[in-house]
Amino acid sequence: MDITSLTAVELGKKIKAKEISVVDAVKASIEQIEKVEKDVHSFVTIDREGALERAEEVQKLIDDGTLTGPLAGVPVAIKDNMCTKDMLTTCSSKILGNFKPTFTAEAVRNLEKAGAVIIGKTNMDEFAMGSTTETSYYGETKNPWNLKHVPGGSSGGSCAAVAAEECPYALGSDTGGSIRQPSSFCGVVGIKPTYGTVSRYGLIAYGSSLDQIGPIARDVTDCATILEAIASHDPKDSTSIAREKYDFTSALVEDVKGMKIGIPKDYFGEGLDPEVKEKILDAVKVLEEKGAIVEEFDLNLVQYAIPAYYVIASAEASSNLSRFDGVKYGYRTEEYEGLHNMYKKTRSEGFGPEVKRRIMLGSFVLSSGYYDAYYLKALRTKALIKQEFDKAFAKYDVIIAPAAPTTAPELGKSLSDPLKMYLGDIYTISVNLAGLPGISLPVGTDSKGLPIGMQIIGDCFEENKIIRAAYTLEQTRTYERPELVKGGR
């Protein structure tokens, strides 16, 4: 039996039925990592010993009936911006190259309570700033579908690890599309929940009003099951929301009869690759055939989303990253004269160019004389974008859009032009500005054999609608695996 090709829920069932032991499941993941990691480079840290020890503990808890959930014993990879007690947590930055937290992020703790086994921490764009996982201090991650292409970002390591079958599922974080865009590029499924649904406690902040943790897996069933496990109200996070229900798996129903789907014209115009457009519209037709009502509409203000997002995110980043000063933890420059010189040298040596660019931009828009002109204006624009979505959701149950304008670009093509990289976030960032839930799922491949992802967006707290639409569509398709994992099997 090929353990690594099982989904998280399938593997959980086999563990519960005693067909596979937790140790065997973890060993299978570690063997797959050893086989493909030299090509893909999904991980920053692999905790072989800790994972095998934890596997034995979890097996006992399953055997004595303490752990009965669907994810008990299933290995997971965690994006390297979520604190894990006594395990290296670097944010893929030199400045945190030696940082071992004294506590664990709430979302990760919720997974541990469900019986998950952490096998390692995945590579990412440094401090989640980037769309390609090329800004990591530890080197770029490659797309398992084609090693000459990027996996997307910033959760590229998590998405590549799932696509390369190094783990059945992973956690990512999404500030402006960082779960949905790499999921699209790697041919996997990723959910960005409503802001406040999953605790941000222990997530190393980039843009606090936009960041949200979410699941990445091979199918919609896994994502709904994982979201159910990690979502909770957390008094330690002031933005955490107490929801009436955290029941996402009940939405795994093949039924879109009468569901109203809005297609924003603004998202299907200039700049969208024709192959991406064709595959998404084909998927929309499938939903229409299954009884959904599809309409085109105007979603105005979309052109203002990118400037508003980069002003807000950079401003929050410059504030959040001021804590990395070489005094309390992390990297400190070796030679310096006085405190101010130590700050400057530590931050100059510790941060990469993309992080410095965003800190400088954020510090500028928050400075006196520019605060009103840029930051306050961006916040007002954010409120207007939310209003536009409110109007749309008064008419539609879900909105369907591309997850990215193209399939995965080649390595090295995006970083040469940061503005072009920023514009690649056009379809995802509005969802973060408005705090909405979104899911990306694969809808085919282009002529180069690279995956195409479709994004389904819902109103706040309406995850179940996007899960139902995604699940219905997924039932008409079979999951495609990259050649990398088919070879030698």
ABEGO torsion letter per residue (X at the ends): XBAAABBAAAAAAAAAAGABBAAAAAAAAAAAAAAAAAAAGABABBBAAAAAAAAAAAAAAAAAGABABAABGBBBBBBAABBBBGBBBAGGBAAAAABBBABBBAAAAAAAAAGBBBAEBBBBBBGGBEAAGAABAAEBBBBAABAABBAEOAAAAAAAAAAAGABABBBBBBAAGAAAAAAAAAGBBBBBBBBGABBABGBBBABAAABBBBBBBABAAAAAAAAAAABBBBAABAABBBBABABAAAABBBBABGBBBBBBAAAABBGBBAAAAAAAAAAAAAAAAAGBBBBBBBBBGAAAAAAAAAAAAAAAAAAAAAABAGAABEBBBABBBEAAAAAAAAAAAABBAAAAAAAAAAAAAABBGAAAAAAAAAAAAAAAAAAAAAAAAAABABBBBBABABBBBBBGAAAABAAAAAAAAAAAAAAAAAGBBBBBBBAEBBAAGBBBBBBBBBBBGAAAAAAAAAAAAAAABBBBBBAAAABGX
